Amino acid sequence: MPGKKPLLHRFHSWRYKNISGTTFIYILSIITGLGAGLGAVLIKNFTFLIQDLLQGKIVGNYYYGFYFVFPVVGLVLTTGIVKFIIRRPVNHGVSSTLAAISRRQGILKRYQIFASAITAPITVGFGGSVGLESPTVVTGAAFSSYLSRIFHMNQANRMLLLGCAASGAMSCIFKAPIAAIIFAVEVFGLDLTLLSLMPLLLASLSGILTSYFFFGSGTILPFTLKDAFVISDFPFYMILGLVAGLVSVYFSNTYFAVLKYFDRWDSTLMRLLISGLALGTLIFFIPPLYGEGFEMINSLLAGNAVEALGETYFSNYLENVWVVIALLAGLVIFKIIATAITFTGGGVGGIFATTLFMGSVMGNCLAKILNNIGLGHQVSESNFTLVGMTGLLAGVLHAPLTAIFLIAEITGGYGLFIPLMVTAAIAYGINKYFLPHSVYGMELGLRGELITHDKDQAVLTLLNLNDVIERNFIAVRPEMTLGEMARNAVAKSARNLFPVVNADNELMGVITLDDIRDIMFDATLYDTTLIKNLMHAAPEYIYLETDTAKIVMRKFQESAAWNLPVIKDGKYYGFISKSKLLSVYRRKLVSFSRK
C-alpha cells in the first residue's frame, strides 16, 4: 500500500483545485502583514524591556555615568551573538532586502527571520545610535520569503510579498497604513497596479490592526497642530527644503565615508574596540545620541528644546538661545557619524529613525535661527520640526511621497500638506542632483543591480546571466591543424563557432566556419595550416563576475555580434547568443508585467 502523501503536498493539491491564484495571494498578504506586525511588536517590546532594565532597575540614579559603557556592552553582546550563536552574517538593512530582490530573486535565508529580531533590540536597547525600522522590515521580508518558498510562489509574487512585508511592518510601527503602502512602492520599486494594490492594502491593514491590538491607540510621534500654515511662511519652508536637501547629501556622504574609513581594519575585534570607544565617547559627551531618539523628537515637537537636550556639559548655558542652536546643529552633524560607527562596530539596526531624528533637529534649529536673526517674522518651531523630518526623509530615501504621507499620518499634520510637499520636493531634487541613488540603494545602484520603476531596467536587473549561457561549443587548441579541427570539431559540432583555448582553458580567440569556408575542403592544407593562424579575437568579451545583463546588452549593440564568449575566473566558460538573451528577456518582461 503506497504511503500517505505529506500534509503540505495534500494542501497544495487541495489549494490548486479550490482556491484561485489571486485569492491565495490575498490570503498570503494578510498572513505576511500579520507576521511582519508581530515581528515589529516583538522587536519593540524586547528593546523597551532592555531600556527599562538599564535605565531604571540596574543603575538607577547613576545612569548618566554609564552612557559610555552601555553602547560598548551592546556592541560586544551583538557581535558575540552573531559570531558564536547565529554564526552567519546578519543582513539587517533595507538595502539587504533590495539586494535579495536584485541578486537572489527575492529569496532571503530563513535564519534572518529571527537574527535581526534578537540583535537589533540589544544594539538599540544598550544605546546604539540606530533605529529598529529596517531590522523589522528585514524580519518581515525573511518571513514572507519563507512563505513564498513553502507555497511555491514565482519570482513576481515573491517580490510582491516582500513589499507586503515592508508595508505591514511600517504600518505597525508608525500606524500609517497609506505611507506604508507608498514606502513599499517607492523604496522596493514595485509597480502600483490593481493586481498589487490589494495585497499591499491587506498587508498594511493587518499590520496596523496588530499595532492597535498590542500598542493601543497611541502613536510613536504624537502631535497636535497648533500653528496653521500661512502663505507668508512659504519662502521659509523653501529655505527649509534647501537646507534639508544639503543635509541629506551630507548624511549619505558622511555615512559611506565613515563605513569606508573603518573598513581599513580587517580584524573584527579591532573594529569593535575602536568603534565601541568612539561611540561611547560621542554618547558620553552628547547624551541625546543615545538610542533611537524618539523622546527628543517628541520634546522638540512639544517646544521643549532645553528638556530635549537633557543634561550636558553646557546645561548651565542653555538660557542663551544661540548655545541651544549650536548644540542642535552639533546633533545634526554627529548623529549620522554615531549611526555609522554603530554599524562598523557590529551593531544591528537601521537609518530610518536616524533620518527622522536629524530632520526634526534640523528643522527646529533652522526655525530658531530664523526667529532670532531679526527678520521681524516668527515661524512655528514645532511645524518646522515636523516638516524637517519630511525633507530629510525625502532626500535621504529618495522617497518624497513616503515622507509626505508618513509625517502627515503619524502626526495628523494634514494642515501642513503644502509645506510638506514643497520641502520634500526641493530636498529630493537637490539630493537627486548630487546623488543618483538613495542611501538604501547606493551600492546596488552604482553596480547597476538596483530595481527601479523602469520596467526595461528592472527586467535586465532581474535577468540571471547563467540562464542564457550556452556551453555546447567544442573548443579547439591553437596548435591544432586544420585537418584535426575538421575531424574532431567541425564534424562533431552542430555550431558554426569554436572557441580557441590553451592548455589552461584560457580563451585565445575564436574561429568560425566562415573563417575556414574557402579552405575547409582543400585537403592539401590540412596538415600545414594551424588554427592559431586562422583564429581572431572576439569582438567583445563578457565577464561573468562583473558584467550585468544591461552591460551585456550594450556590448551586443556596440559590437553588432550575435555570439559573445563568457569569461569566468579568467577562464573560458561558454557563449551568450543575442537571440537567446532577447528571448529570455521577453519572457521575463511578460512575467514581470503580470505581477
C-alpha positions as CSV (number, residue, x, y, z in Angstrom):
1,M,0.0,0.0,0.0
2,P,1.5,3.3,-1.0
3,G,2.5,5.7,1.8
4,K,0.3,8.7,2.6
5,K,1.3,11.9,0.9
6,P,2.8,14.6,3.1
7,L,0.4,17.1,4.6
8,L,1.8,20.1,2.7
9,H,1.6,18.2,-0.6
10,R,-2.0,17.4,0.0
11,F,-2.7,21.0,0.9
12,H,-1.2,22.1,-2.4
13,S,-3.4,19.7,-4.3
14,W,-6.5,20.9,-2.5
15,R,-5.5,24.6,-2.9
16,Y,-4.9,24.3,-6.7
17,K,-8.4,22.8,-7.0
18,N,-10.3,25.1,-4.7
19,I,-8.5,28.5,-4.3
20,S,-7.6,30.7,-7.2
21,G,-4.1,32.1,-7.5
22,T,-5.3,35.7,-6.9
23,T,-7.3,34.7,-3.8
24,F,-4.4,32.8,-2.4
25,I,-2.1,35.8,-2.8
26,Y,-4.6,37.9,-0.8
27,I,-4.5,35.3,1.9
28,L,-0.7,35.2,2.0
29,S,-0.6,39.0,2.0
30,I,-2.7,39.1,5.2
31,I,-0.5,36.4,6.8
32,T,2.6,38.3,5.8
33,G,1.3,41.6,7.2
34,L,0.4,39.9,10.4
35,G,3.8,38.2,10.7
36,A,5.6,41.5,10.0
37,G,3.4,43.2,12.5
38,L,4.1,40.6,15.2
39,G,7.8,40.9,14.4
40,A,7.6,44.7,15.0
41,V,5.8,44.1,18.3
42,L,8.5,41.6,19.5
43,I,11.4,43.8,18.4
44,K,9.9,47.0,20.0
45,N,8.9,45.2,23.3
46,F,12.3,43.5,23.6
47,T,14.0,46.9,23.2
48,F,11.8,48.6,25.7
49,L,12.5,45.7,28.2
50,I,16.2,46.2,27.9
51,Q,15.9,50.0,28.1
52,D,13.7,49.7,31.2
53,L,16.1,47.4,32.9
54,L,19.2,49.6,32.2
55,Q,17.6,52.9,32.9
56,G,15.5,52.1,35.9
57,K,16.3,48.9,37.8
58,I,20.0,48.3,37.3
59,V,21.8,51.6,37.6
60,G,19.1,54.0,38.9
61,N,20.4,57.4,39.6
62,Y,23.9,56.5,38.3
63,Y,22.7,56.1,34.7
64,Y,24.5,59.2,33.4
65,G,27.9,57.7,34.2
66,F,27.0,54.6,32.1
67,Y,26.5,56.5,28.8
68,F,30.0,55.5,27.9
69,V,29.7,51.9,29.0
70,F,26.3,50.7,27.7
71,P,26.8,51.2,23.9
72,V,30.1,49.3,24.1
73,V,28.5,46.5,26.0
74,G,25.7,46.4,23.4
75,L,28.2,46.1,20.5
76,V,30.1,43.4,22.3
77,L,26.9,41.4,23.0
78,T,25.6,41.8,19.5
79,T,28.9,40.8,17.9
80,G,29.2,37.8,20.2
81,I,25.7,36.6,19.3
82,V,26.3,36.9,15.6
83,K,29.7,35.2,15.8
84,F,29.0,32.4,18.2
85,I,25.3,31.7,18.1
86,I,23.9,32.8,14.7
87,R,27.3,32.1,13.0
88,R,26.2,33.8,9.8
89,P,26.1,37.5,8.7
90,V,23.0,39.4,9.9
91,N,21.7,41.4,7.0
92,H,19.6,44.0,8.9
93,G,19.1,46.9,6.5
94,V,16.5,47.6,3.8
95,S,19.5,47.5,1.3
96,S,19.9,43.8,2.1
97,T,16.3,43.2,1.1
98,L,16.8,45.1,-2.1
99,A,19.9,43.0,-2.8
100,A,17.9,39.8,-2.3
101,I,15.4,41.1,-4.9
102,S,18.0,42.0,-7.5
103,R,20.5,39.2,-6.9
104,R,18.7,36.2,-5.4
105,Q,15.2,36.5,-7.0
106,G,13.6,37.7,-3.7
107,I,15.0,34.8,-1.6
108,L,16.2,35.6,2.0
109,K,17.7,33.0,4.3
110,R,15.3,31.6,6.9
111,Y,17.5,32.4,9.9
112,Q,17.1,36.1,9.1
113,I,13.5,35.8,10.5
114,F,14.9,35.8,14.0
115,A,18.5,37.1,13.6
116,S,17.6,40.8,13.4
117,A,14.8,40.4,15.9
118,I,17.4,39.3,18.5
119,T,20.4,41.5,17.7
120,A,18.7,44.8,16.9
121,P,17.0,45.3,20.3
122,I,20.2,44.6,22.0
123,T,22.1,47.2,19.9
124,V,19.4,49.9,20.4
125,G,18.5,48.9,23.9
126,F,22.1,49.4,25.1
127,G,22.2,52.8,23.4
128,G,23.4,52.1,19.8
129,S,22.6,55.2,17.8
130,V,20.4,53.4,15.2
131,G,16.7,52.6,14.6
132,L,14.6,49.5,14.6
133,E,12.6,50.1,11.4
134,S,14.9,48.4,8.9
135,P,15.5,45.3,11.0
136,T,11.8,45.0,11.4
137,V,11.3,45.2,7.6
138,V,14.0,42.6,7.1
139,T,12.4,40.3,9.7
140,G,9.1,40.5,7.9
141,A,10.7,40.2,4.5
142,A,12.5,37.0,5.5
143,F,9.2,35.6,6.8
144,S,7.5,36.4,3.5
145,S,10.3,34.8,1.6
146,Y,9.9,31.7,3.6
147,L,6.2,31.6,3.0
148,S,6.7,32.1,-0.7
149,R,9.1,29.1,-0.9
150,I,6.7,26.9,1.1
151,F,3.9,27.7,-1.3
152,H,5.9,27.7,-4.5
153,M,5.4,31.3,-5.4
154,N,7.1,32.5,-8.6
155,Q,9.5,35.4,-8.6
156,A,7.0,38.1,-9.3
157,N,4.8,37.0,-6.4
158,R,7.8,36.7,-4.1
159,M,8.7,40.3,-4.8
160,L,5.1,41.3,-4.1
161,L,5.1,39.5,-0.8
162,L,8.4,41.2,0.2
163,G,6.6,44.5,-0.5
164,C,3.7,43.3,1.7
165,A,6.1,42.6,4.5
166,A,7.6,46.1,4.3
167,S,4.1,47.5,4.2
168,G,2.9,45.5,7.2
169,A,6.0,46.3,9.3
170,M,5.9,50.1,8.6
171,S,2.1,50.2,9.2
172,C,2.5,48.5,12.5
173,I,5.4,50.7,13.7
174,F,4.0,54.1,12.7
175,K,0.3,53.5,12.4
176,A,0.5,55.0,8.9
177,P,-1.1,52.5,6.5
178,I,-1.1,54.7,3.4
179,A,2.5,55.7,3.9
180,A,3.4,52.1,4.4
181,I,2.0,51.1,1.0
182,I,3.8,54.0,-0.7
183,F,7.0,53.0,1.1
184,A,6.8,49.5,-0.5
185,V,6.2,51.1,-3.9
186,E,8.9,53.8,-3.8
187,V,11.7,52.0,-1.9
188,F,11.2,48.5,-3.3
189,G,10.4,49.6,-6.8
190,L,7.1,47.8,-7.0
191,D,4.5,48.8,-9.6
192,L,1.3,50.0,-8.1
193,T,-1.2,48.2,-10.3
194,L,-4.6,46.8,-9.5
195,L,-3.0,43.4,-9.1
196,S,-0.5,44.6,-6.5
197,L,-2.6,47.2,-4.7
198,M,-5.0,44.9,-2.9
199,P,-2.2,42.6,-1.4
200,L,-0.3,45.7,-0.2
201,L,-3.5,47.2,1.2
202,L,-4.4,43.9,3.0
203,A,-0.9,43.6,4.4
204,S,-0.9,47.2,5.6
205,L,-4.3,46.7,7.2
206,S,-3.0,43.5,9.0
207,G,0.0,45.5,10.3
208,I,-2.0,48.4,11.7
209,L,-4.6,46.1,13.4
210,T,-1.7,44.3,15.0
211,S,-0.4,47.6,16.3
212,Y,-3.7,48.6,17.7
213,F,-4.1,45.3,19.4
214,F,-0.7,45.3,21.1
215,F,0.2,49.0,21.4
216,G,-3.3,50.6,21.7
217,S,-4.2,53.9,20.0
218,G,-1.0,55.8,20.9
219,T,1.4,56.8,18.2
220,I,5.2,57.0,18.2
221,L,5.1,60.7,17.4
222,P,2.0,62.3,19.0
223,F,1.5,65.8,17.6
224,T,-1.3,68.4,17.7
225,L,-1.2,71.2,15.1
226,K,-1.3,74.5,16.9
227,D,0.0,76.9,14.3
228,A,-1.8,76.8,11.0
229,F,0.1,77.3,7.7
230,V,0.0,80.9,6.4
231,I,1.2,81.9,2.9
232,S,3.8,84.3,4.4
233,D,5.7,81.2,5.7
234,F,6.0,79.7,2.2
235,P,9.5,81.2,1.4
236,F,10.8,80.0,4.7
237,Y,9.7,76.4,4.0
238,M,11.5,76.7,0.7
239,I,14.6,77.6,2.7
240,L,13.9,74.5,4.9
241,G,13.7,72.4,1.8
242,L,17.1,73.7,0.6
243,V,18.7,73.1,3.9
244,A,17.2,69.6,4.1
245,G,18.5,68.8,0.6
246,L,22.0,69.8,1.6
247,V,21.9,68.0,4.9
248,S,20.6,64.8,3.1
249,V,23.7,65.0,0.8
250,Y,25.9,65.3,3.9
251,F,24.0,62.4,5.5
252,S,24.7,60.0,2.7
253,N,28.3,61.1,2.0
254,T,29.2,61.0,5.7
255,Y,27.6,57.7,6.2
256,F,29.5,55.9,3.5
257,A,32.7,57.8,4.3
258,V,32.7,56.5,7.9
259,L,31.9,53.0,6.8
260,K,34.8,53.1,4.3
261,Y,37.1,54.6,7.0
262,F,36.5,51.7,9.4
263,D,36.9,49.1,6.6
264,R,40.7,49.6,6.9
265,W,40.7,47.3,9.9
266,D,40.2,43.7,8.8
267,S,40.1,42.4,12.3
268,T,36.6,42.2,13.8
269,L,38.0,42.7,17.3
270,M,39.9,45.8,16.3
271,R,36.9,47.4,14.6
272,L,34.8,46.5,17.6
273,L,37.2,48.1,20.1
274,I,37.8,51.3,18.0
275,S,34.1,51.7,17.2
276,G,33.0,51.0,20.7
277,L,35.4,53.6,22.2
278,A,34.4,56.1,19.6
279,L,30.6,55.6,20.0
280,G,30.9,55.5,23.8
281,T,32.8,58.8,23.8
282,L,30.3,60.5,21.5
283,I,27.3,59.5,23.5
284,F,29.0,60.3,26.8
285,F,29.6,63.9,25.7
286,I,26.4,64.2,23.6
287,P,23.7,62.1,25.5
288,P,20.9,62.8,23.0
289,L,22.7,60.5,20.6
290,Y,21.8,57.5,22.8
291,G,19.4,55.1,21.1
292,E,16.7,55.9,18.5
293,G,16.0,59.4,19.8
294,F,12.2,59.5,19.6
295,E,12.0,61.0,23.1
296,M,14.0,64.0,21.9
297,I,11.8,64.3,18.7
298,N,8.7,64.5,20.8
299,S,10.2,67.0,23.2
300,L,11.1,69.2,20.2
301,L,7.6,68.9,18.8
302,A,6.3,70.0,22.2
303,G,8.5,73.0,22.2
304,N,10.9,71.8,24.9
305,A,14.3,72.1,23.3
306,V,16.1,72.5,26.6
307,E,14.5,69.4,28.0
308,A,15.3,67.6,24.8
309,L,19.0,68.3,25.2
310,G,19.0,66.9,28.7
311,E,22.0,67.0,31.0
312,T,25.1,68.0,29.1
313,Y,28.3,69.9,29.9
314,F,26.6,73.0,28.6
315,S,23.5,72.8,30.7
316,N,24.4,76.0,32.6
317,Y,24.4,78.0,29.4
318,L,21.1,76.8,27.9
319,E,19.4,80.1,28.7
320,N,21.3,81.5,25.8
321,V,19.4,80.6,22.6
322,W,22.5,80.6,20.5
323,V,24.0,77.9,22.7
324,V,20.9,75.8,22.2
325,I,21.2,76.4,18.4
326,A,24.8,75.4,18.4
327,L,24.1,72.2,20.4
328,L,21.2,71.3,18.0
329,A,23.5,71.9,15.0
330,G,26.0,69.6,16.6
331,L,23.4,66.9,16.9
332,V,22.7,67.1,13.2
333,I,26.4,66.8,12.5
334,F,27.2,63.9,14.8
335,K,24.1,61.8,14.7
336,I,24.9,60.2,11.4
337,I,28.5,59.7,12.5
338,A,27.3,57.9,15.6
339,T,24.9,55.7,13.5
340,A,27.7,54.7,11.1
341,I,30.1,53.9,13.9
342,T,27.4,51.7,15.5
343,F,27.3,49.7,12.3
344,T,31.0,49.4,11.9
345,G,31.2,48.1,15.4
346,G,28.9,45.2,14.6
347,G,25.6,46.8,15.7
348,V,22.4,45.8,14.0
349,G,19.8,48.5,13.2
350,G,18.7,50.9,10.5
351,I,19.0,54.6,9.4
352,F,15.2,55.4,9.2
353,A,15.0,56.6,12.8
354,T,18.3,58.5,12.4
355,T,16.8,60.3,9.5
356,L,13.7,61.3,11.5
357,F,15.9,62.4,14.4
358,M,18.2,64.5,12.2
359,G,15.3,66.0,10.3
360,S,13.5,67.1,13.4
361,V,16.6,68.6,15.0
362,M,17.5,70.3,11.7
363,G,14.0,71.9,11.4
364,N,13.9,73.1,14.9
365,C,17.4,74.5,14.7
366,L,16.6,76.4,11.5
367,A,13.4,77.8,13.0
368,K,15.3,79.1,16.0
369,I,17.8,80.8,13.7
370,L,15.1,82.4,11.6
371,N,13.3,83.6,14.7
372,N,16.4,85.1,16.3
373,I,18.2,87.0,13.4
374,G,15.9,89.9,13.4
375,L,13.8,89.2,10.3
376,G,10.6,90.5,12.0
377,H,8.8,87.3,11.2
378,Q,8.3,84.3,13.5
379,V,7.9,80.8,12.2
380,S,6.5,77.9,14.1
381,E,9.3,75.9,15.6
382,S,7.1,72.8,16.1
383,N,5.9,72.9,12.5
384,F,9.5,73.3,11.2
385,T,10.5,70.3,13.4
386,L,7.7,68.3,11.8
387,V,8.3,69.3,8.2
388,G,12.1,69.0,8.7
389,M,11.6,65.2,9.1
390,T,9.8,65.1,5.8
391,G,12.5,67.0,4.0
392,L,15.3,64.8,5.2
393,L,13.4,61.6,4.6
394,A,12.6,62.7,1.0
395,G,16.2,63.4,0.4
396,V,17.9,60.5,2.0
397,L,15.5,57.8,1.0
398,H,14.6,59.3,-2.4
399,A,11.0,58.7,-1.4
400,P,9.2,62.0,-1.3
401,L,5.6,60.6,-1.2
402,T,6.5,58.3,1.6
403,A,8.0,61.2,3.6
404,I,4.9,63.4,3.0
405,F,2.3,60.8,3.9
406,L,4.2,59.3,6.7
407,I,4.6,62.5,8.6
408,A,1.1,63.6,7.8
409,E,-0.4,60.3,9.0
410,I,1.6,59.7,12.2
411,T,1.2,63.3,13.4
412,G,-2.2,64.2,11.9
413,G,-0.5,67.2,10.4
414,Y,-2.7,67.3,7.3
415,G,-3.0,71.1,7.7
416,L,0.7,71.3,6.7
417,F,0.4,69.5,3.4
418,I,1.7,72.4,1.4
419,P,4.8,72.9,3.5
420,L,5.3,69.1,3.5
421,M,5.1,69.0,-0.3
422,V,7.4,71.9,-1.1
423,T,10.0,70.9,1.4
424,A,10.0,67.2,0.2
425,A,10.2,68.3,-3.5
426,I,13.1,70.6,-3.0
427,A,15.1,68.3,-0.7
428,Y,14.5,65.3,-3.1
429,G,15.5,67.4,-6.1
430,I,18.8,68.6,-4.5
431,N,19.8,65.2,-3.3
432,K,18.9,63.6,-6.7
433,Y,21.1,66.2,-8.4
434,F,24.2,65.2,-6.3
435,L,23.5,61.6,-5.6
436,P,21.9,59.2,-8.2
437,H,20.5,56.8,-5.7
438,S,19.1,56.7,-2.2
439,V,21.2,55.7,0.8
440,Y,19.5,52.3,0.7
441,G,20.3,51.6,-3.0
442,M,23.6,53.4,-3.4
443,E,25.9,50.4,-3.6
444,L,23.5,48.4,-5.7
445,G,22.7,51.3,-8.0
446,L,26.4,52.0,-8.7
447,R,26.7,48.4,-9.8
448,G,23.6,48.5,-11.9
449,E,21.8,46.0,-9.7
450,L,19.1,48.2,-8.3
451,I,15.4,47.5,-9.1
452,T,13.7,50.7,-10.4
453,H,10.3,51.6,-11.8
454,D,11.8,51.5,-15.3
455,K,10.5,48.1,-16.4
456,D,13.2,47.5,-19.0
457,Q,15.9,48.3,-16.4
458,A,14.1,46.2,-13.8
459,V,13.9,43.2,-16.1
460,L,17.5,43.4,-17.0
461,T,18.5,43.6,-13.4
462,L,16.4,40.5,-12.5
463,L,17.8,38.6,-15.5
464,N,20.3,35.9,-14.5
465,L,23.1,35.6,-17.0
466,N,23.6,31.9,-16.0
467,D,20.2,31.2,-17.6
468,V,21.4,32.3,-21.0
469,I,24.9,30.9,-21.2
470,E,25.3,28.1,-23.7
471,R,28.1,25.6,-23.2
472,N,27.7,23.1,-26.1
473,F,30.6,24.5,-28.1
474,I,33.6,22.3,-29.0
475,A,36.8,24.0,-28.1
476,V,40.0,23.7,-30.2
477,R,43.6,24.4,-29.4
478,P,45.8,27.0,-31.2
479,E,48.4,24.4,-32.1
480,M,45.8,22.1,-33.8
481,T,45.9,21.8,-37.6
482,L,43.1,22.5,-39.9
483,G,42.7,18.8,-40.5
484,E,42.4,18.0,-36.8
485,M,39.8,20.7,-36.4
486,A,37.8,19.4,-39.3
487,R,37.8,15.8,-37.9
488,N,37.5,16.5,-34.2
489,A,35.4,19.7,-34.0
490,V,33.6,20.6,-37.2
491,A,32.4,17.1,-38.0
492,K,31.1,16.6,-34.4
493,S,29.5,20.0,-33.7
494,A,26.1,21.5,-34.5
495,R,27.5,25.0,-34.0
496,N,29.4,27.2,-36.5
497,L,31.5,28.8,-33.8
498,F,34.5,27.4,-32.0
499,P,36.4,28.8,-29.0
500,V,40.2,28.6,-29.2
501,V,41.7,27.8,-25.7
502,N,45.1,26.9,-24.4
503,A,46.0,24.1,-22.0
504,D,44.8,26.2,-19.0
505,N,41.4,26.8,-20.7
506,E,42.2,30.5,-21.2
507,L,40.4,31.9,-24.3
508,M,43.0,32.8,-27.0
509,G,40.5,33.7,-29.7
510,V,37.6,32.3,-31.8
511,I,37.2,30.8,-35.2
512,T,34.0,30.4,-37.2
513,L,33.1,28.3,-40.2
514,D,33.1,31.4,-42.3
515,D,36.8,31.8,-41.4
516,I,37.7,28.5,-43.0
517,R,34.9,28.0,-45.5
518,D,37.2,28.7,-48.5
519,I,39.9,26.3,-47.4
520,M,38.0,23.7,-45.4
521,F,37.8,21.2,-48.3
522,D,41.3,21.7,-49.5
523,A,43.0,18.6,-48.1
524,T,46.4,19.8,-49.1
525,L,46.2,22.5,-46.4
526,Y,45.0,20.1,-43.6
527,D,48.5,19.4,-42.2
528,T,50.2,22.7,-42.8
529,T,47.6,25.2,-41.7
530,L,47.5,25.9,-37.9
531,I,44.4,27.2,-36.1
532,K,46.5,29.9,-34.4
533,N,46.9,31.4,-37.8
534,L,43.2,31.4,-38.6
535,M,41.7,32.5,-35.3
536,H,40.8,36.0,-34.4
537,A,39.8,38.0,-31.3
538,A,36.2,38.1,-30.3
539,P,34.5,41.5,-30.9
540,E,33.8,41.7,-27.2
541,Y,34.0,39.6,-24.0
542,I,31.5,39.0,-21.2
543,Y,32.9,38.8,-17.7
544,L,30.5,36.8,-15.6
545,E,31.7,38.2,-12.2
546,T,31.3,41.8,-13.1
547,D,29.0,42.3,-16.1
548,T,25.3,42.8,-15.7
549,A,22.6,42.0,-18.2
550,K,22.4,45.7,-19.1
551,I,26.2,45.8,-19.8
552,V,25.9,42.6,-21.9
553,M,23.0,44.1,-23.9
554,R,25.2,47.2,-24.6
555,K,28.1,45.0,-25.7
556,F,25.9,43.2,-28.2
557,Q,24.6,46.5,-29.5
558,E,28.0,48.1,-29.8
559,S,29.8,45.1,-31.3
560,A,27.0,44.0,-33.7
561,A,27.9,40.4,-32.8
562,W,25.4,37.5,-32.4
563,N,27.6,35.5,-30.1
564,L,30.0,36.7,-27.4
565,P,32.3,34.5,-25.2
566,V,31.9,34.4,-21.5
567,I,34.9,34.5,-19.2
568,K,34.6,33.2,-15.6
569,D,37.5,33.4,-13.2
570,G,39.8,34.2,-16.1
571,K,38.9,31.1,-18.0
572,Y,36.7,30.3,-21.0
573,Y,33.2,29.4,-19.8
574,G,30.7,29.4,-22.7
575,F,28.9,31.8,-25.1
576,I,25.8,34.0,-24.9
577,S,23.8,34.4,-28.1
578,K,21.9,37.6,-28.7
579,S,18.8,35.6,-29.8
580,K,18.6,33.6,-26.6
581,L,19.3,36.7,-24.5
582,L,16.4,38.5,-26.2
583,S,14.1,35.5,-25.9
584,V,14.7,35.1,-22.2
585,Y,14.4,38.9,-21.8
586,R,11.0,38.9,-23.5
587,R,9.7,36.0,-21.3
588,K,11.0,37.8,-18.1
589,L,9.3,41.1,-19.2
590,V,6.0,39.3,-19.7
591,S,6.2,37.7,-16.3
592,F,7.3,40.9,-14.6
593,S,4.5,42.9,-16.2
594,R,1.8,40.5,-14.9
595,K,2.7,41.0,-11.2
